[in-house]
Amino acid sequence: MLNPFAKLRRAGVVGMNRRNAEYVLPNNPRKLYPLVDDKCVTKELALSAGLNVPDLYGVVRAPHEVRRLPRILNKQDSFVIKPARGSGGNGILVVSGRLGDRFRKPDDSLIALDAVFFHVSNILSGMFSLGGMPDKALVEYCVRFDPVFAEIAYQGVPDIRIIVYKGIPVMAMLRLPTRESDGKANLHQGAMGCGVDIATGTTTTAVWKNRSVDRHPDTMQAISGVRIPGWKELLRQSAMGYEVTGLGYLGVDFVLDRDRGPLMLELNARPGLAIQVANLAGLRPRLEQADDVAGRLQTNEERVVYAMQTFGA
């Protein structure tokens, strides 16, 4: 019987150990991690580089500042609260509207202000942070997703993950919220992962709960063939992540807002590998091709054009 790991290697699938040893460690100096591990710092970097990011309404840094929340939220009908040093989508609270003195979540359930206070206190305690260290809570603009995704997303906001290697976008994935993921575009919490053709920005294959699927489990609409608007500009902005941070291997996450266009959510120095499953393709061949030409491509435009010409479906 064929060794399943040998089969995966032949398909060019990169595992976590190889990702760390051959791509993360040699290309991502440890001293640069703080630039992407703290979302406050990442937001400042992105703004200085001319990238659009969700508006920041306020930051809660210590327990005694929790009482400032009503003032921060006073004029906001919708907002997102997230840990500055969170990972994997943990600790993110999405509020889509108000009903009197309560807040409505994407699944239409209601929570009281006391519950919001409690959630922020948990963030500050480090419950959701990397290493369990004390954290800050960010209160941000709640993205209103582009209608292009209306039929293939359940309530919450889809996001786009692009893997960038030495400034070259090599693979992309669209993550779609489901009822199970509570409006969050996080695969570990039940969202869908959809492969995206680098050349055209069109959705291809999809995976949900580690199974290949062709329809959204809640809307029952076909996943493939949806073209993401402004795709080349998204690739250009993702490639800028390399220049902004100096990290040679990173994941860049975007959302498409119906009014504001592409907004960069975060940069990740250790992006997950499920993107390979969503695309039914291994990363290794693309990373090797990018290695061969990275030294000759001097501008973002050259890197994006190369990616679109080389890594199309």
C-alpha positions as CSV (number, residue, x, y, z in Angstrom):
1,M,0.0,0.0,0.0
2,L,1.3,3.5,-0.8
3,N,2.6,5.5,2.0
4,P,0.2,8.5,2.3
5,F,2.9,10.8,3.4
6,A,5.0,9.9,0.4
7,K,2.0,10.6,-1.8
8,L,1.6,14.0,-0.2
9,R,5.3,14.8,-0.7
10,R,5.0,13.9,-4.4
11,A,2.1,16.2,-4.7
12,G,4.2,19.1,-3.3
13,V,2.3,19.4,-0.1
14,V,4.2,21.4,2.6
15,G,3.8,20.2,6.1
16,M,4.3,22.2,9.3
17,N,7.8,21.0,10.0
18,R,9.0,21.8,6.5
19,R,7.2,25.1,6.5
20,N,9.0,26.1,9.7
21,A,12.4,24.7,8.8
22,E,12.7,25.7,5.1
23,Y,10.5,28.9,4.8
24,V,9.6,30.5,8.1
25,L,12.9,30.3,10.0
26,P,15.3,31.3,7.1
27,N,13.0,34.1,5.9
28,N,11.3,35.6,9.0
29,P,13.9,37.0,11.5
30,R,12.5,36.6,15.0
31,K,13.1,40.3,15.7
32,L,10.5,41.2,13.1
33,Y,7.7,39.1,14.6
34,P,6.4,42.0,16.9
35,L,5.5,43.9,13.7
36,V,2.8,41.3,12.9
37,D,2.0,39.7,16.2
38,D,0.5,42.9,17.6
39,K,-2.5,44.1,15.5
40,C,-2.0,47.7,16.7
41,V,1.5,47.8,15.4
42,T,0.5,46.1,12.1
43,K,-2.3,48.7,11.6
44,E,0.2,51.5,12.0
45,L,2.6,49.9,9.6
46,A,-0.1,49.4,7.0
47,L,-1.4,53.0,7.3
48,S,2.2,54.3,6.8
49,A,2.5,52.3,3.6
50,G,-0.7,53.6,2.2
51,L,-2.8,50.5,2.8
52,N,-6.4,50.7,3.8
53,V,-7.4,49.1,7.1
54,P,-10.6,49.1,9.2
55,D,-11.1,52.2,11.3
56,L,-10.0,51.9,14.9
57,Y,-12.6,53.2,17.3
58,G,-10.6,52.7,20.5
59,V,-8.2,50.5,22.4
60,V,-8.7,49.1,26.0
61,R,-5.3,48.4,27.5
62,A,-6.1,47.8,31.2
63,P,-9.0,46.6,33.4
64,H,-9.7,50.0,34.7
65,E,-10.2,51.2,31.1
66,V,-13.1,48.8,30.6
67,R,-15.5,51.5,31.9
68,R,-14.6,53.6,28.8
69,L,-16.4,51.1,26.6
70,P,-19.8,52.8,26.6
71,R,-18.2,56.0,25.4
72,I,-16.3,54.2,22.7
73,L,-19.4,52.3,21.5
74,N,-21.9,55.1,22.0
75,K,-22.1,56.1,18.3
76,Q,-21.5,52.7,16.8
77,D,-24.4,50.4,15.8
78,S,-21.9,47.8,14.6
79,F,-18.3,47.0,15.6
80,V,-15.8,44.3,16.1
81,I,-13.8,43.7,19.3
82,K,-10.6,41.6,19.0
83,P,-7.5,40.8,20.9
84,A,-4.4,42.7,19.7
85,R,-2.3,39.5,20.0
86,G,-4.9,36.9,19.2
87,S,-4.6,34.1,16.7
88,G,-6.8,31.7,14.8
89,G,-9.8,34.0,15.1
90,N,-10.1,33.4,18.8
91,G,-11.6,36.1,20.9
92,I,-13.2,38.1,18.1
93,L,-16.7,39.4,18.9
94,V,-18.7,40.7,16.0
95,V,-21.7,43.0,16.6
96,S,-23.9,43.8,13.6
97,G,-26.5,46.0,15.2
98,R,-28.3,47.2,18.4
99,L,-31.7,46.6,19.9
100,G,-32.3,49.0,22.7
101,D,-29.5,48.5,25.3
102,R,-28.5,45.1,23.8
103,F,-26.2,44.2,20.9
104,R,-27.1,41.9,18.0
105,K,-24.6,39.3,16.8
106,P,-24.5,38.0,13.2
107,D,-26.5,34.9,14.1
108,D,-29.3,37.4,15.4
109,S,-28.7,36.5,19.1
110,L,-28.6,39.4,21.5
111,I,-26.0,40.1,24.2
112,A,-26.0,42.7,27.0
113,L,-23.4,45.3,27.7
114,D,-22.2,43.4,30.7
115,A,-21.4,40.4,28.4
116,V,-19.3,42.8,26.3
117,F,-17.5,44.0,29.4
118,F,-16.8,40.4,30.4
119,H,-15.5,39.5,26.9
120,V,-13.1,42.5,26.9
121,S,-11.9,41.5,30.4
122,N,-11.1,38.0,29.1
123,I,-9.1,39.6,26.3
124,L,-7.1,41.7,28.7
125,S,-6.4,38.7,30.9
126,G,-4.7,37.0,28.0
127,M,-7.3,34.3,27.4
128,F,-7.0,34.5,23.6
129,S,-3.4,35.9,23.2
130,L,-0.3,34.2,22.0
131,G,1.4,32.6,25.0
132,G,-1.5,33.6,27.3
133,M,0.2,37.0,28.0
134,P,-1.9,40.0,29.1
135,D,-3.3,41.7,26.0
136,K,-5.2,44.8,24.6
137,A,-8.7,44.9,23.2
138,L,-9.2,46.7,19.9
139,V,-12.6,48.1,18.9
140,E,-12.9,48.4,15.1
141,Y,-15.1,49.2,12.2
142,C,-17.4,46.3,11.3
143,V,-16.9,45.5,7.7
144,R,-20.0,45.3,5.4
145,F,-19.1,42.6,2.9
146,D,-19.1,43.2,-0.8
147,P,-22.4,41.9,-2.4
148,V,-20.4,39.7,-4.8
149,F,-20.3,37.2,-1.9
150,A,-24.0,37.5,-1.0
151,E,-24.9,34.0,-2.2
152,I,-21.9,32.1,-0.9
153,A,-21.5,33.5,2.6
154,Y,-23.7,33.1,5.7
155,Q,-24.1,36.4,7.5
156,G,-20.6,37.3,8.6
157,V,-17.8,38.7,6.4
158,P,-15.7,36.5,4.1
159,D,-11.9,37.2,4.0
160,I,-9.1,36.5,1.5
161,R,-5.8,34.9,2.6
162,I,-2.8,35.3,0.2
163,I,0.5,33.6,0.9
164,V,3.4,35.8,-0.2
165,Y,6.9,34.4,-0.6
166,K,9.8,36.9,-1.0
167,G,7.3,39.4,-2.2
168,I,5.6,37.1,-4.7
169,P,1.9,36.0,-4.2
170,V,2.0,32.3,-4.6
171,M,-1.4,31.0,-3.4
172,A,-4.8,32.4,-2.3
173,M,-7.9,31.3,-0.5
174,L,-11.3,32.8,0.2
175,R,-12.7,31.9,3.6
176,L,-16.5,31.9,3.9
177,P,-18.5,32.1,7.1
178,T,-21.1,29.5,7.8
179,R,-23.9,29.2,10.4
180,E,-21.6,26.9,12.4
181,S,-18.7,29.5,12.4
182,D,-21.0,32.2,13.9
183,G,-20.3,34.6,11.1
184,K,-16.5,34.3,11.4
185,A,-14.2,33.4,8.5
186,N,-12.2,30.9,10.5
187,L,-11.7,27.4,9.2
188,H,-11.1,26.0,12.7
189,Q,-14.5,27.3,13.8
190,G,-16.4,25.9,10.9
191,A,-15.9,28.3,8.0
192,M,-15.3,27.1,4.4
193,G,-12.0,27.4,2.5
194,C,-12.2,28.1,-1.2
195,G,-9.3,28.0,-3.6
196,V,-8.7,31.1,-5.7
197,D,-7.1,31.1,-9.2
198,I,-4.1,33.5,-8.8
199,A,-4.4,34.6,-12.5
200,T,-8.0,35.7,-12.4
201,G,-9.2,35.9,-8.8
202,T,-11.9,33.3,-9.5
203,T,-13.0,30.7,-6.9
204,T,-12.2,27.1,-7.9
205,T,-12.4,24.2,-5.4
206,A,-13.7,24.3,-1.8
207,V,-13.3,22.4,1.4
208,W,-15.4,22.3,4.6
209,K,-14.6,20.3,7.7
210,N,-11.8,18.6,5.7
211,R,-14.2,17.5,3.0
212,S,-14.3,18.6,-0.6
213,V,-17.6,20.3,-1.4
214,D,-19.0,22.3,-4.2
215,R,-21.8,24.2,-2.5
216,H,-22.1,26.3,0.6
217,P,-23.7,24.3,3.4
218,D,-26.2,27.0,4.4
219,T,-27.0,28.9,1.2
220,M,-26.6,25.8,-1.0
221,Q,-25.1,28.0,-3.8
222,A,-22.3,26.7,-6.0
223,I,-18.9,28.0,-4.8
224,S,-16.8,27.9,-7.9
225,G,-16.8,30.6,-10.6
226,V,-17.2,33.7,-8.4
227,R,-14.8,36.4,-9.5
228,I,-13.3,38.6,-6.8
229,P,-13.3,42.2,-7.9
230,G,-10.1,44.3,-8.0
231,W,-8.0,41.1,-7.9
232,K,-4.8,42.5,-9.3
233,E,-4.9,45.4,-6.7
234,L,-5.4,42.8,-3.9
235,L,-2.3,41.0,-5.2
236,R,-0.3,44.2,-5.3
237,Q,-1.3,45.1,-1.7
238,S,-0.4,41.6,-0.5
239,A,3.0,41.9,-2.1
240,M,3.6,45.1,-0.2
241,G,3.4,43.1,3.0
242,Y,7.0,41.9,2.2
243,E,8.3,45.5,1.8
244,V,6.4,46.8,4.9
245,T,7.6,44.0,7.3
246,G,10.7,42.5,5.8
247,L,9.2,39.0,6.3
248,G,9.9,36.7,3.4
249,Y,7.1,34.2,4.1
250,L,3.8,35.5,5.3
251,G,0.0,35.4,5.0
252,V,-1.8,38.6,4.2
253,D,-5.6,38.8,5.1
254,F,-8.0,41.1,3.4
255,V,-11.8,41.8,3.4
256,L,-13.8,43.5,0.7
257,D,-16.0,46.2,2.1
258,R,-19.0,47.2,-0.1
259,D,-18.3,50.9,0.5
260,R,-14.5,51.1,1.1
261,G,-13.1,48.3,-1.1
262,P,-10.2,46.1,0.1
263,L,-9.2,46.5,3.7
264,M,-6.2,44.7,5.1
265,L,-7.0,42.9,8.3
266,E,-3.7,41.4,9.4
267,L,-0.3,39.9,8.5
268,N,0.7,36.5,9.7
269,A,4.3,35.3,10.0
270,R,3.2,31.7,10.4
271,P,0.3,31.2,8.1
272,G,-1.6,27.9,8.2
273,L,-1.4,25.3,5.5
274,A,-5.0,24.5,4.9
275,I,-4.8,26.8,1.9
276,Q,-3.3,23.8,0.1
277,V,-6.4,21.7,0.7
278,A,-8.7,24.4,-0.4
279,N,-6.7,24.7,-3.7
280,L,-6.1,21.0,-4.1
281,A,-2.5,21.9,-4.8
282,G,0.8,21.8,-2.9
283,L,2.7,24.9,-2.1
284,R,6.2,23.5,-2.6
285,P,6.3,23.7,-6.5
286,R,5.2,27.3,-6.4
287,L,7.7,28.2,-3.6
288,E,10.5,26.6,-5.6
289,Q,9.5,28.6,-8.7
290,A,9.4,31.8,-6.7
291,D,12.8,31.1,-5.3
292,D,14.3,30.8,-8.8
293,V,13.1,34.3,-9.8
294,A,12.8,36.3,-6.6
295,G,16.2,37.9,-7.1
296,R,15.4,39.2,-10.5
297,L,12.0,40.7,-9.7
298,Q,12.6,44.2,-8.3
299,T,9.2,45.8,-8.1
300,N,5.7,44.8,-6.8
301,E,4.4,45.1,-10.3
302,E,6.9,42.6,-11.6
303,R,6.1,40.2,-8.8
304,V,2.4,40.4,-9.3
305,V,2.6,40.0,-13.1
306,Y,4.9,37.0,-12.6
307,A,2.5,35.4,-10.1
308,M,-0.5,35.9,-12.4
309,Q,1.3,34.4,-15.4
310,T,2.9,31.5,-13.5
311,F,0.4,30.3,-10.9
312,G,-2.9,30.5,-12.8
313,A,-5.2,27.4,-12.6
